[in-house]
Structures are given as structure tokens and as C-alpha cells.
Amino acid sequence: MGTARRDVQDALAHLRFGEDAHAVAHLDRALALWRGRPLAGQTGPYTEAAAARLLEFKAETAEARFGAMLRLGRHDALIGEARETIRDHPRDQDAVRRLMAALAAAGRDSDAKQAYEELEARLAGPPAPELRDLLHRIESGTPAHPEPGPRTPGPHQLHDPVPDFTGRTAALRRLDRSRVRRASAVVVSGPAGIGKTALGLAWAHRKREDFPDGQLFADLRGTARPAAPLDVLHGFMRDLGFPAAAIPADPDQVAADFRAYAAGRRLLLFLDDARDADQVLPLLPGTGGTFTIVTARDPMDPLAARSDIDTLALDGMDDAEAEALLLRRTGTAPSPAATASLAPLVARCGGLPLALSIAADLLADPAPTGRHRAARPGRTDLQAVLDESFQRLGEPQRRLYLALAPLPGPGVPADLALALARRSGDDPQRLLDDLVDSRWLLHGDGRYTSHALVADYAAARAARELTAAERDLVRDRVIAHYHRRGADVPADDYDFLTAAYEAWWDHPNASRLASVLCAYAQRGHRPAELARLGERAAAAAADLGPVERARHCNLVVVAAYADGDPATAVDYGRRTLALLERTPNADRIGTARANLGGALARLGRHREALPVLEAAVAAARAGGAWDGVVTASLSLANAHKGLGDTAAAEAVLLAARDVDRDRSRGLRATLITTHLDDLRPRTAREEAAP
């Protein structure tokens, strides 16, 4: 698949720039490599998910080729291909859709309508809504195919510039000089609250027109739980238009693909809050028209040593800039008296723009006499500024913020924050909005975060003011929130959940998060990382009960299987089963046996797998877990097939089909039929043999 993925990536790059002929050549090569059904002969829910992703990749590739061929006017070729598919699969509605679009593009509207009517007769009912819509567009004279157009613009992901950005003239000029000398990147370093991100965004927005191919932004979370370079690169590739199925999982390969795409293009890359050079280096797109801004606390000497990378160590604002920021934010007219009033506060804030902004919020709230609070003695200490700002919050807002402050992870997902806010007041969204309005929380990308300076203050305050029981209660509410969601957990919550799991895995209740994380592994989301997390959790939870330890071990089983490591899955599958057998309910519905048996079968140890899977099917039937019956039966049929007993395999599949139809809503009907189709030709040959 590696060659096919690379061809698709190259094709999509050509499509973005309107180069359809080059794109078709790459797509033709990719599709020519396709052979049969993906992962044929393998069973299990993880294999099924992987096969579905590969089929989606093929469908996306074919659709991209179809659009490019239409724009090139190659209608006759498309018509012939569609008719050939329809001859073999008369009810294939997607093939009819392509035939209708190609006929209409060739000016043969009546033939397109006839193709629709013939399909309608074969189906004995109306075709899918998209075909009916296509027919309506053909009849109304609306173009039924993609028109060629200008080059597709790239993504524009820059965050909004900081309001009332003031000063930093010298630093902005330094960035200008880096761009003029054609440096590939600049590292802006400095302590928390110094204004690195605000400076970078101010410059980037002023120079947006210099980067017409797009501006990409990534929060690397270097001061929280650092983002993995592979995940950042995957996000960039998806944002640039590459389908997820076409992006390789190998870190070196995806980095090379990103560099190849960026070569010759004018992109702006903004890497915010980097941890170290090792995190940044895989993300750099190389020399050329692309320019990268990196913000970090660490000056990153390994990057600074490169001749094509500049560095900018950002200091605090000078007194004049700090005074100008305070005057502008508070709406105060410049005057000698105002400057004298602000001088102590400017000195205490140390030139930190964030501290100055918080102070400005207090200054903007006039005292009853109409005089500004800054003129009052005792209000010029930064700690006092933060204390007063916190005390100005309502009691429910303070209670909610102290609950959120100690949570692990890179920001709190919005739906979780809302669930916790319901415990603090009658209008939970209003409480969160109040914290955002008062600058204690930042809201964006579906998360609530705090600036590091504010977060450090709040975490210290929470450690002083929350009892151990109160912190445990918040933890248990978080776990209960995700346990209720189960497999429906959003992909965007992964980083928070894994951070919480890692922070809490020695608590009995936290083992429930292992069950939630299994849903990510089953979807193929970072299974290798999840397997390692589960192994560490199982070791850390040695003093917990057998149920809790079994949950951690089961995460390893599921993740290792999804990662293509059935040997580890077997090892931890045996541990899981042994732990559960020490509990009153044991493996009540056979899930642990099904996982272990599936891993044994995948290793080719079919004779060992057979009794384990038979017991799994029996347990699932006894417990009324009908989906489990079907899943375990597929693995059991595969084990019989591996032992050469195709008659037994067919009997198991037919029984599973009955269960799926009668008890499990027919969710696996297609998969069961596919396995039967694969099995029956072999059975027929065996029966015909002398």
C-alpha cells in the first residue's frame, strides 16, 4: 500500500493546483495496484475496521480520478468503464451515478435519464437520493460534473491576533529581516507570559498575503502534555486536503511526504509552545518558500546552530510599551499623572504582557470614587493583582475554576467542562463564559485552557484550598462522564483522556478509562501508544483488585491486536482471563476469551484457539451478548478454516448469520456473507474431489 499512498498524495498535490492530467496518471497507477478484497481470510472486529479503512481509501482514490477525468473531458473512457462495472454489478448505484454524470458531461442528457430509468426498473423502487438529485440537475440544465476552476487556496488556520497588540517594534523588524534573508524558520523564545504567541500572530497576520498556499497552526503543548510530531503531521496533511486513508502511519514517511508537498510552495507554519528541538525537527518543511515560526520557552540551541534558522529571545516590554498597553486597554488618556500612577504596577508586572493585561482588567473597573484601583496602595504586586482578580469572581465561578485547575491534560474538553459546571451552578454555560470573559479561561478548538502563568497560580491555589476528598470527587466525576459515553468518545478528547489515565491509573475507579480507551484502539487510533500505556498501567496497578487490573490488561490486548502484535495480545489476554477467573462473575459474556482466541488464531495457533473461542461463543449466548456471539463466531470460523475443517466453519457462519439477523440488527450481515463467499468455493472444490 505504501506505493499507492504515495501516488495518491502526489495526485492530490497536483489536483490542488489544477493539474488534472498529472493527477490522473498518479491515480491510475495507485488503482492498478489494487488486488481483491483487503485482508481476505482474516477475521475479527479490528481486521474489519482496517479493511473498511482500506476500502474507503480506494473509494476516495477512484472518486478523485473520476472528477479529474471529467474535467479533462475524457467522457468516453468514463462511460465505457461505468458500463463495464454495471454489466458485472447491475445494481451498483455508484457506477450508475458515474455513468449519468459522464453522459451528461458529454451532452447526452437523454442517455443519462435512460440509465437512471433502467436502474429504477432493476431496483423495483427509487434509487438513492443522490441519484435523484443528479437526475434533477440534469433535467434542469445545472452542471452535473465539477467545473475546472482556479487553484484551490490552502487552509488559513492562524488564530485571531491579540486585541490591542501594542509595541514590539524592534521584534517585528527582526522577524521581517529573517524573512528577507530567506531563513526557513525563526525560533521566538522567552518565559511564560512574555508575549511570544502574540508577537508571532501579529507578524503572521501582517504577512498573510506572502503565503498564498496556506497558513498552518499547531499547538505543540510543550508546557503541558507535548503533542506527538506524528499526530501534528497527520493533522497538517488532512488540513491540506489529503484523505486520512492516504496518509502513512510511519513517522519518517509522513514527514518526507509533508516536505515533498511543501517544496516549491509558499506556506506559513506556526508551531506554538514547542517543548524542544526533537519535537520541532520532524515538523520543519525544509528550505524554499515555506516559513516557520516556532515559539518556545527553550531557545533550542540545536535549531539555533543551523544557518537557515534564526532565533529571537524575547524580553519583557520596556516601560514605555507597558504604559502604552495599560493606557490603551483601560481607555485612559496619556498624561504625566497617569504615567506616575501606573509606574509601580509596570515595575511589578516585569514587562509581562499577560500580567499587564490582567492588571488592565482591574484598572478598567473604577472604584466607587471614580479613581482607578491602580492608584490605591497595596495593589501593585502581581500576586495581589491575581488574588484580587480571583476574588472578584462569583462564588460559583471560583468553585468551578478550582475544580478545573488541577485536571491533567492539554485543556479540558468543552463537554466535560460543561458537565462539571453543572455541579457548580444553575447556568453552567454562563459560569464558563464568565471565566472566559474574565480571562481565567481561554476557549478554542473545543477545549478550555489557561495561559501557563494563570494556570500555575490556579493550580497552586487549588492545592491549598481543595481537600483530598474534593479532588477525588472531581476525578470520579470525570471518569463517570467518560464511562457513560463508552465507545462514543470523541477523537478530539484522546489527549485529555490519555493524560488523565496516566495521572490516575493507580486509583481503582480509573481502570474504567481503560475500557473507554479501547474504543480508540478499535478505530485504529494510535494503538501502539495505547498498548504501551496499558502495559505501564497494569504494572502500576499491581496493588489493585483483579477486575481493575484485568481492565488495564485488556487495553493492551485490544491495542496490541489492532497494532498487528498478536503475540503481545495473547500474553496479556491470558493475564486478563486469569484475573477475571478470580472474580465472582469471571468472564461472564466471553469477551476476554474472544479476544484471546482471536489473537491465537491470528498467530496461526488454530488448535489452541478453537476451545477458547467455543467457550467465548457459549458465554456470549448465555449472557445474551448477541454482538459478542457474532464477533466470536467469525474468529471461530476462521480457526476451523485454518484447521482445514471448512464444513465446521460454514456451520458456524450460518449460525452467526441467524443470530445477526434475529438478535443483532443485521449489523454484520455483509461481513458474514463475504466470509461465506470466500469459504464456499473452497468447500465446493473439496466435495468435487475424488
N, C-alpha and C positions, 0 to 999 in steps of 0.2 A: 504493500500500500504506500510505502514511502515515495516511490517514483510518481504514483498517481497524485498524491497530495501535492508534491512539488509542482507538477504540471498544472494542477488546479489553481494553486497560488499564483503562478506566473500568469495564468489566463485571467484571473481576477484583476491583477495589476494592469494588464492590457485593457480590460473592459472599463476600468475606472477612467482611462484616458482615451476611450473611444476607439481603440484599436481592435475592432471585432475580428478581422481576418487572422491576426496573430493569436487572438484568444481561442478561436475555433481550432486552430492547429494543435494547441496545447490540450484542449478539452477532448479532441478526438483521440489523442494519444492516451489520455487518462482513462477514457471509457473503453479503449481497446484492451486494457489490462484486466478488465473485469471478467471473472470466470465463475459462473454458477452462483449458488446461494452462499452467502458468507457464513463461515463457521459451521458448515454442514457436518452433521454427525455428532455435534456437541450439544449438550442439554443443560438446563438449569436457568434460573432467573437472571444470572449475571451474563451468561452467554447470550441469552435472549436480548438483553439490553444492549450488549455490544453489537450484535447482529443488526438490531434496529438502527443504531447509530450509523453503521456502515451503509445500510440501505438508504438512510436519509442523505448521507454524503453522495451516494450515486444519483439519487433523485435531484439534488441541488445541482450537481455537475451537469446532468442531462438538461435541466431547465435553463441553466446559463448558456449552454451551447445552442439550445433552441432559440432563445432570444437573439443571440448574436447572428445565427443563420438567417433569421427573419430580417434583421436589419440589413444584412448583406444582400438580400433579395434571392437567396438560394431556395426558392419556394418548391421547385420541382423535386429536389433532393428530399426535403422535409415531407412532402406529400407522399413520395414513394416509401420512405421509412415508416410513416404513420400507417399507411395502408398495409404494409407487411406485418406490423405489430397487430393490427386489427384482425388480419386473417388468422393469426395464431391465437389471439385473445379477443374474440368478438365483443365482449362486454367491458373491455378496458376503456373506461370513460376518459382517462387522461390522454390516451392515444387519440381518441376522437376529438378531444379538445385541441390537441396539436394539429390534427388534420384540418379541422374547421378554421383555425387561425391561419394556417398556411394557405388554404384555398382562398380565404377572404383576402389575404395579402396579395395573392396572385390575380385578384379581380374576379374570382369565380364564386360569387356570393351564392348563387343558386345551388352549386355543388356542395357548398358548406352547409346550407339548410338541409339538403338531401342527406348528408352524413348525419346530421342531428336526428332527422326523422327515422332513419334506419336504426340508429341506436335506440331510439324511443320504442320502436317496434320490438327489438330484441329484448329490451328490458321489461316490456309489458307495463310500462309506467314512466313517469317523468324522470329524465336524467338529473344529475346533481345540480344544485343551484348555480354553480359557476358556469356550467354549460348553458343553462337557460339565460344567464346574464350575457354570455358571449353571443348567443343567438340574437338577443335583443339588440346588442350593439351592432351586429352585422346588419340587421333589418333597418336600424335607424341611421346607418351610414357612419357610425362612430368607429374610429380606427380600432381594429381588433388585435393589433400587434404593437409592440414597443417601437416608437419612432426614434431614429437616431437623434442625438442631442449633444449639447456641449459636454465638455469634460466634467465628470461628477466632482463636486467640491468635497474636500476632506472634512473630517469631524472638527468641530470647534468646541473644545472642552474646557477652555480656560474658565476658572471661577471669576465671578464679578470682582472688579478692583475694589480695594478697601475705600469706603466713603471718606471724603475729606483727607485723602492722602496729601501729605504736606512735606516739603523739604526734600532731602536726599538728592540734591542736585549733583553733587560730586559722584555719588554711587551710580546714578543713572548714566552719567557720562562715561564711567568706567565700563558699564555694560555696552554702551554704544561703541567704545573703542574695541572691545572684544569682537563685536560683530564685524566691524570694519576690517580688522586684521584677519578675518575669516577663521577665527578659532572655532572648534567644533562644539565646545561647551565652556560654561563658566560655573564654578562652584562658589555659591554665596554661603559663607559660614558665620556663625555667631551664636550667642546664648539664646535661651528661650525668651520670647517677648521682644527681641531686638528689631523685628520687622522684616525678616528675610523674605517671607512669602509675600508680604505687602509690596516690597520693593520689586520682586520678580514679576508679580502680576501687573503692577503699574507700568513697568517697561514692556512687558509682553503685549498688553492691550494697545500701547502706543505704536507697536511694530507689527500688528497683526497682518497688515497688508503685505508685509515682506514674506509671509509664509502662506501662500495661496493653497498649498496642498494639505493644509490642516494644522491644527494645534492640539496636541495630546497632553493630558494632565493625569498624573498618578500620585496619590498619597502613599508614600512608602512606609509611613508609620514607624519611623526609626526609633522614636522615643516611647513607643507602646509595644505592640507585637509586630515586628517587622514583616512587611509583605514579601512573599517569595518572588524572586525575579521571574520565575516561570509563569506565575499567575498574572503578573503585570504584563508580560509579553503576550500571553493569551488574550488579555483584555484589549491590548493595543490592536492585535490582529483582527479581533472581532469588530472593534470600532472602525477599523479601516475597510471593513466590508467582507472579510473572509468568513465563510461559514465555519462554525465550531468544528464540524466533522473534518474540515480540510486542514486543521491546524495540528501539527505534530505534537506529541507529548514529550519528546526528547528535548531537554533544555538547550543543548548546543544547536540542534537543528532549527528550533523556532527562533533562536537568536540570529542564526545565519539567514533565515528567511526574512526576518524583520530588517536586517541590514541590507539585504538584496532589494527589498521593496523601497527602502528609504534612499538608496543610491540614486543620485540624479534628481531627487525631489526636494522641494523646499518645505520642510516640516519644522514646526517648533515643538520641542519636547520639554515638558515642565515636570521634573521629578522632585516632589516636595517632601521634606522631612526625611532625608536619607539617613541610614544608620552608619554605613561605612562603604569603603570602596568596593568590597566584594559584592555588596548588594547592587551597586550602581553599574559596575563594568559590563555585566551581561546586557544591560539595557541601552547602552550607548550605540547609536546607529552608525557611527563612523564618520569619516570626513565627507564633505560635499556641501550641498545646500541646506542640510538639516542643522539646526542649532539647538543645544540642550542647556536648560537652566537647572541646576541642582541646588537645593537648599538643604543645609545640614548644620548641626552643632559642631561636628568634627570638620576641621579644614581638609581632611582627606589627602594626606601627603602623597599616597601612591598615584592619585589623579593629578595632583599639582606638579608631579615630576614630568608629566607628559607635555611636550612642547605645544600640542594643539589644544590644551585645556588651560584656561585662565582661572585665577582664584580671586575672590573678593571677601576679605574679612570685614564684616560689618560691625561698626561700633555704634554706641548709643547716639541719639540725636544730640547735636550741640544745643546750648541753652537757647539760642535764637530760634532754632527749629522747634524745640519743645514748647517754648512760649507761644509760637505761632500756632502749633497744633491745639494747645489748650484754648487759646483765644478763639480759634475758628470753630472748634467743637462746641464751645459754650456760647457762641454768639456775642462775645464781649468785644467792645471796641478797643483797639490798641491805645494805651496811654501809659505814662510813667507810673501812675498809681496802680494800674492793673498789673504791670510788669513786676513791680515791687511786691504785690500781693502774691503773685504766682511763684516768685523765686524760690522760697523754701520747698514748695511742692515739687518743682522741677528738679531741685537737687536731690530730694529723697527718691524720686522715681528713676534716677540714674540714667535718664535718656531712653528708657524702655518705652516704645510706643504703646504696647499693650497696657502697661501700668498707667501711662498718661491718659489713655482712653478711658480706663476705669475711673481714674480721678476726675476726668471731664464729666462723666455721668453724674458724679456727686456735685460738681461745681454747677452743673446746669440746673440743679434743684435748689432754688433760692430758699434761704432761711426766712422765717416769718417777717423779719425786718426788711427783707428785700436785699440784704447783703449776702454775698456768696459765702458758702461754707469754707472756702479756701482761706478766707481772712480770719477764721476763728482759730485760736491757738489749739495745739494738740491734734490738728487734723492734717498734718503734712507728712506723717510717717506712712510708708507704703502698707505696712501691716494694718495700720489703723484705717487706711482707705478701704482695704479689702474687708476688714471687720465691719466697718460702717455700712458698706455696700451690702454685705450679707444680712446684717440686722434690719436693713430697710425692706427685705423681702417679707412677705407674709409668712405666718407660721406654717401653713400647708406647703408653701413653696420651699421653705427651709427644710422641712421634714423630707420632702421628695428629693431634694438635691443631695442630702446626706445619705439617702438610700441609694442613689445612683452613683455617688462619688467613688465608693470602693469596688465597684464591679470591674472585673477583668475585661481585657479585650480592647480592640481599637474602636471605641464608640459603642453606644448602646442602640440596638435596632429600634426603630420607631415604634413598632407594635408592642415590643416588650416594655419600652419606656411608658407607653400609654397604659399598659396593663398594671404596671407598678404605680402609676399616678392615680389609678382608680382607688388605691388604698389610702391616698393622702387627701382627697377632697372630692366634692360633688361634681366638679367640672374638670376632669383630668387634662383635657387638651388645653384648657385655659391656663392650668398650672404650668405645663410645659412651655406654652407661648410666653408666659410671664418670665420664665427663666431665660428664654432666648432673648426677649426684649431687654432684659437687664444684663445681658452679655455673660451670664454664668454658663449658658449652654450655647453651642453652635449647632445649627440644623442643616443638613445637606446629605445627599446621596442615601436617603433613607435611614440616617443614623443621627443620634445626638452625641456630640463630642464637646470637650472643653479644651481651651488652649492649655498647654503644659503648665504655664505659670499659675493659672487659676486652678487647674486640676490638682497640682501639688498642694496648694493651700487647702482645697476642699478635702482631699484625702487625709491630710493631717488633722483637719477639724473633725472629720468623721471618725478617725481613730480615737480621738479624745472623747467624743460625745455619744457615740453609739456603743451600747453594750454588746458583749459577745452574743447574747441571745437575739438581739435585734439584727445583727449581721447575719446570723444563721437563718433568721426568718426571711430576710431578703433573698438569701441564696436558695432556700427551699421554694420560694415563690417563683424564682427564675426557672428552676428545674421543673416545677409543676407546669409552668406556662409551655415549655417545650415538650414535656411529656404528653400533654393534651394534644399538641399538634402532630406528634408522631411523624409519619413519613411525609407529611405535608409541609415540612420545614422548608423555608425559602433558601435558595442558594446563597443569597446575599448575607445570610446570618452565619455562614460557615466559620468565618474568622472569629466572631464573638463566641460561638459555641465551643470551638476547639480551645480557645483561651480559657473559657470557664471550666471546661472538662479538665484541662491541665492543672488549673488552680485548685480544683475541689475534689479531685478523684480519690482522695483518701477519706472522704466523707461517704457514708453508706448511701445516702439519697442520690449522690452524684452519679452513681452507676447507671441511673436511668438515662443519663445523657449518652451513654454508650449505645443504648438501643436507638436513640434518635440519630446518632452519627452513622449508624448502619445504613440509613436511608441515603446518605451521600455516597457511601461506597457502592451501594447497589446501582446508583445512577452513574457510576464511573468517575465520581468527583474525587480526585486526589487519594486514591485508595492506598498507595504506598505510604503516604504520610499518616493516614488513619491507622494502618496496621502498626506502624511504629508507636503511635500514641497509645493504642490498645495494649501493646506489649509493656510499655512503661507503666501504664495504669494498673495492669494485672500485677506487676511487681510491687508497686507502691501500695496496693490494696491487700497485701498478704494477711493483715490482721482482721479483715472484714469477714462477713459471713459468706457461705458458699454461693448464695444467689447473687450477691453483689459481685463477687469475683468471677462468677460464670458470665455475667453481662460483659465485663471487661474482656474476658477471653473470647466471647462470641464476636465482639467487634473485630478482633484480629482474624477470626475465621472468615467473616464476611469480606473484610477488606483485602486480606491476602488472596482469597479466591478471585475477587474482582481484579486484583493486580497481576493475575497469572502466576501465583505462587501456591499451588495446591499442596505442596509438602508442608509449608507452614500452616496452612488451613487444616490439614489433617492433625498435626501436632496439637494445635490449640482446640481443635474440635474434640479430641479425646479428653483434653483437660476440662472443657466445658461440660461434656457429658458426665464425667466423673464427679464434678462438683454438684451438678443437678441431681445426681442419683443419691446424694447425701441429704436431700431436702424432701419434705413430705409429698410434694406434687411431682417430683422428679421431672423428666422431660415429657410433660403431660400431653402435648399435642405433636410431639415428634420433631420439633424444629431443629434441635441440636443434632438429632440422628440424620435428618435430611441434609443438613449442611456437611456433616462428616461423611456421609455416604456419597454425596455429590463430589466432594474433593477426592475421595478414594477412587471413584470411577474416572475422574479426570486424569488421575495418575496412571490409569490403566489397571488398577488393582480391583478388577471387577468381582472376583470371587469374595474378597473381603467386603466389598461394598454391598453385595446382594442381601445378606441378612440384616445389615444396618438399615438399608432402605426399605426392606419389607416391614421392619418394625416401625419405621417412620410413617409409612402409609397407614399401618394399622392404628397407630396412636392418633394420627390426624383424623381418621374416620371415627374413632371412639370419642374424640373430643369435639367433633362437629366442625373441625377446621377444614372446610372444603377446598379453599385455595391451596392449603398445605397438602391436601391429598393429591391434587393435580401436579403441583410442583415436585413432590417426592416421586410421583409415578413417572414423570418424564425422566428423572435420573435413574429410576429403577429399570425402565425400559432400555435405557442406554447401557446399563450394566448387563442385562440379559443379551442385548445385541453384541456387546463386547465378548461375551462368552460363547457366541455363535448360536444362541437359542432365540431365533427370530420369531418363532411361534409364541413363545412366552412374552417376548417384547411386544408383539402385536396385541396379545390379550390384555396386557397392562394398559396399553394406549387406548384400546377400545373401552375399557372400564373407566379410564380417566376422562374420555370424551363424554361418557354418560354422566359422570359427576359434574363435569364442567357445564354441560347443557342443563342439568336438572337443579344443581345446587350452587353453582359458581358463576351464574350470569353469562356463561359463554365467553369469558374474557380470554381464554387460551385456545379457542376453537381453531384459529388459523395455525397456531404453533403445533397443536396436536395433529392436525391434518397434514402439515408439512412433514412431520416425523413419520406418519403412516405412509405417506407417498414415498419417502426415502426408503422405508422398510419393505414395502410390498413388492417392488420389482425383484429385490433380492430373494424374498420368500417364494415368488413365482419361479425363479430360476432353480431354487433348491428342489421344489416339487417336481419340476420337469426333468431333473437329473435322473439317470437310470440307477 
